[in-house]
Structures are given as structure tokens and as C-alpha cells.
Amino acid sequence: MSPKRTWQPKVRKRLRTHGFLKRMSTPGGRNVIKSRRRKGRAVLAVRLSIRKSIKD
């Protein structure tokens, strides 16, 4: 038996770990948002896609 894969995607965990509110809650996270704004990124943080369910 081989070990299970390490990536078991969950939408809710992804949002809570890498989402905008989590980024804004720490000084380092705010730096991430600031640098992404400065660079002109269209996506500043992970967000919920319309097609994805939040049930995961």
C-alpha cells in the first residue's frame, strides 16, 4: 500500500487558510496584499468561485 496523496482539496479550509480576511488579520498578510496590489495582480487572495461549493 502506498501512502495517500497529500493534496485533499477542501474549499472551506482553502478560504480560511489563504483567504482575504486571514491575510488582513496579520501584519505579514497585509504585506502580501499590499505587494500584490503594487504588482497589479487581478487576484489579491483566494476567493470563492461561483462554480465551487462551500460544502467541502
Number of C-alpha atoms within 10 A of each C-alpha: 3 4 5 7 6 6 6 6 9 12 16 14 12 14 17 13 12 14 18 17 15 14 20 15 10 11 9 11 18 16 13 16 18 14 13 15 13 9 9 10 11 8 10 16 18 16 13 14 9 7 6 9 11 13 7 10
